[in-house]
Amino acid sequence: MKKQIRIVKKGEDDSNILYWLTLTAKERMIELEKMRQQINQRKYGARQGFQRVYRITQRG
């Protein structure tokens, strides 16, 4: 599959808007979660997890 890049001005890409409008709210959330996982996989690989660990202590 050959990747294609097409540059469009903001608001002129009707196909993208129409696609998202055809989805239900639940389907949109599922698609967003898939995209989030793909981005995290590319950025962090198998080393996913919390970026920081905080410890709460009581001073006294």
Secondary structure as GFF3:
##gff-version 3
##sequence-region A 1 60
A	DSSP	alpha_helix	14	22	.	.	.	ID=ss1
A	DSSP	alpha_helix	25	44	.	.	.	ID=ss2
###
